[in-house]
Amino acid sequence: MTKQSQALSVLMVSTLAFTVCFMVWMMFGVVGIPIKNTLGLNATQFGILTAMPVLTGSLVRVPLGIWTDKYGGRVVMTALMACTVPPIWLMSHATEYWHFLVIGLFIGLAGGSFSVGTPYVARWFKPERRGLAMGIYGAGNSGAAVNKFIAPALVVAFGWAMVPKVYAVIMLVTVVLFWVFSYSDPTHRVPANVSFRSQLTLLKDPRVLKYCQYYSIVFGGYVALSLWMVQYYVGEFGLDIRAAALLAACFSLPGGVLRAIGGWLSDRHGAHSVTWWVMWVSWICLFLLSYPQTDLTIHAVDGPVTLHIGLNVYTFTALMFVLGIAWAFGKASVFKYISDDYPHNIGAVSGIVGLAGGLGGFILPIMFGALMDITGVRSSAFMLMYGVVWVSLIWMYWTEVRRTEVIGPRSSALAS
C-alpha cells in the first residue's frame, strides 16, 4: 500500500473515530435534560453536570499530545477509546447526582482524542496540505450534531438510559475499525530524549498563550453552546426535546463539518486573515444574540405604546448557524497557526491549545448556569461570550493587526 493511500486511510478512519468520541463527549447535552428533570437540578447544577466530561477531556490533552509525539497516534488513540467503553456503559446504571459527575469524568477521556488525532493526521501530509487535512479531521466536531440526532430519538423511544448503552457499543465497534484501518510510521515520532518538561516549556511562549485565547472562543465556546443549546431552546421557546435538538444541530453541524473549508481557506489566505474575520463575525452575532426578550413602553402623545423587542426562534437559529460557520473556520485557522509555527511540536502545542479550548468548554457552561440563576436572563450566556470575543479582538489587534494589512496590496503576505 502506498504512503498516499495509507495517509487517506488514516485521515478517514481518524475522522470517524473523532466523530464518535465527540458524540460521546457531548452526550450530557441531551441526556442531561431528562436527568435534570428527574433529579430536580437547577441551572448551575445542570451546567456542572454537562461540564464534567469536558474537564477531563481538557486536562488529558497535553499528556495525550506528548504521548502521541512519542509513541504514535495509532496506539494512543486505540487505547484511549477502549478505556471509555466501560464508563459509558456504566452510566446507564447511575441513579444519584454524584454518580453522573464521577462517571462523566471518565467518559470525558473521549474528549482528549483531538490532541491525538491532530498530530497523527498532520504528519501524514505535506505542509501545504496540512490545513485541509486537519480541517477534515476536525470536522469530527460534527459528532456534537450527530448526538443531537441520535440521542433524542433514543430518549423518546426507550428512555435516557438506552443512550449510553448504544454509545458504548458504537465506541467498541469504532475501536476495532480504527485499529484495522490505521497505520503507524516510526519517522513521525519525536525522538525519545524529548521530555515532558522540555515540551511544556512552550507554555512560556506568548504566541502559544495567544492561540489558547483564540481557541477558548472558537472551540471552548462551541463545546459550551453545543451542551447548552438544547435546554436553551426548551426553556426560551418552549420546544420539545426533539425539535430543540434539531434546531440546536443547526449550530453544531456547520460548526463541525465546515472546519475542512476553514482549513482550505487558511492554507490559501493564511491563518491570520481567517481568524481576524472570524472574530468580527462572532462579535456581530453575539451582540445580537445577547439582547434579551424585552417589552419597551413609550409614553407617546396618545398614550403609552408598548413594543416587544427580541429574537424569534427563526432569527435566533439563523444567527446561531452563522456563528457555527465562523467558529468552524476559526478552529481550523488556529491549528493552521500551530502547524506553521511549530511543525516539530504539533502534538505538544496542540495539546496545550486544546487544553485551553477544553477548559473554556468546561468553565463556560457552569458560568452560563450561574448567570441564569443570578440574573434570570437566559441570553446572559451570549453576553458573557460577547465579552470574551472583545478580549481576543483587542489582543489580536495589538499583536498582529497593527503591523499587518488585512485588506490591500500587502495582505497577500499574510498567506505565506
Summary of the structure (lengths in Angstrom):
residues: 416
radius of gyration: 21.3
end to end distance: 33.2
largest distance: 82.1
contacts: 1588
relative contact order: 0.16
helix: 81%
strand: 3%
